[in-house]
């Protein structure tokens, strides 16, 4: 176990980075989940703010084995999340503008969609940075796709932030 993993576990056990309350989850096959995520290919914007300069583009690379989620604000790169298989697992690696790289693993589906939870993280300065701790994507939400996330820091886990998405153009 790396020192960082030990630190994260110690912080969770001490209550500094609480694990969100478990909700009813159903198991999801990684291949099926990846197929569901492929429905996101295209360009999106926040549904509740048509004037937002934020654009989120999903595209496939590496012969369709990796789904890239690219965030841009005013045409400038902001962050990336790469989704790919790892044997029987589905992994999401988030390349954060803060400079850390949380790796999250698919834990199933709950009321918020496909749930990815922190597996480990690289290059985290725990004293000054927050990091993505949980991520949900619901490609087929009742009002359109929804993306939700929780960030955590040394002060603990934050609130769930949700964003409903609408397409800006066809796939």
N, C-alpha and C positions, 0 to 999 in steps of 0.2 A: 504494500500500500504506500502511495506517495505521501509526502508530508502534507501536500495540499488536500488530498482526500481525507487524511486523518484530521486535519483542521476543520474541514467542512462537517465531518461526522461529529466532531467534538462540539462545534457550534450548534448543530441541530440538537444534540443531546442536552446541551445547556439551555436550549430554548432561544438562542440568539437568532437562529434561522429556522423557524418552525416549519415543519412539513404541513402543507395544507390538509385540512380535515378530509379524510378519505370519503369518497362518494361511491355510490354503486357504479361499478365499471363492468363492462363486458369485454371479454378477451377479443382481440382482433389479430388476425393473421397479418404479418408484416407485408406480404405480397399484396393482399387485398387492400390494406391501408395505403400502400404506395400507389396502387391503381386509383384509389379514390383521390389522392392528392394530385394526381396527374390532371384531374379535371380543372385544376387551378391555372393551368397553362394559359397565359395571356397577361394583359395589363389591367390593373385594378386601382381604385382610389377609395378613400373613406366615403361611405354612403351618406353620412350625416353632414359632410362638409364639401359640397361640390366645388368650392373655390380653393380647396387645399392644394398646395404644390406637391404634396406627397403622391408618389406613384410606386406601386408595388408590382413588380413584374416576375412572373413565374415562367421558367423555361427549362427544357430538358437538355442535358449534355451527357457526354461519355456514353454514347450509343443508347441513350434513354435510361441509363442506370442511376442517374443523379438528377434530382429536381432542385433547381436553383431558385431561391426567393430573394430578389434583389430590390432593396429599398433605395429610392432616389428622391431628393428634395430639391426642387428647382433645377432639375437636370444633373445634379451632382450626386455621386454615390454616397450612401449613408451606411448601409450594413448589408450583410448577406446571411442567409441561412441555407445550408445544403442538407438535403434529405437523401439518404441512401440506405440500402440494405447492408447488414452486417450479419451474415448467416441467417438465423431465424429472427433477428432483431431488425427494427427500423430505427435509424439514428438521425437526429437533427443536430447539426453543428452550427451554432450561431456565432458569426464573426461580428462582434459588437464594436461600435464606435469608441467605446471606452478602452478597447485594446485587449479584452479577454475573450476567450472562446469556450463557452459552455457547450458540453455535449449532453444532449438529452436523448433518452430512449423512450420509445412508445410503450406506454403502460396499459393501453386499452382505450375503450370509448366510454365516455360518461355523458351527462346532459349537455356539456359544452363542446363535445366533438371528440376527435382523436386527441388523446392526452399524452404529451411527452413530459417526462420528469427528469430532473438533473441526474446525470450519471457521473460526470466528473467535469473538471474545468481546467483550462490551461491559462497561464499568464495572468492570474488574478492577483491584484494588489488588494487584499481583503481589508486593509486599513482605510482605503480611499475609494474603492470601486464597488458598484452594485453589479449584479449579474442576473441574467435570465435564469429563473429557477423552475418554472413550469410554463408550458406552451400548449395551447389547444388550437386545433384548426377543425372547423366544421365546413367542409366544402359544399354541403347540401343543406344548409340551415333553412328553416322555414321562411325566413325573410332574406335569403341570400347567404353567401359564405360569411363566416365570422371567424376572426382570429383573436384569441385572448392570450394573455400572458401575465405572469407574476415575476417581478424582479425582487431580489433579496440583497441585503447588505449586512454589514456588521450590526445594524440596528434591528434586523429582522426582515421578515417577508412583507412586501407591500400588498396593496389591494390588487384584485384582478382588474386588468385593463382590457376592455373589449372594443373591437372595431369591426363593424359590419362593412363589407366591401361590395362595390359595384364595378362592373367592367367599364373600361374606358374605350376599348376596341375589341374586335373579334379576335379569337385565338389565332 
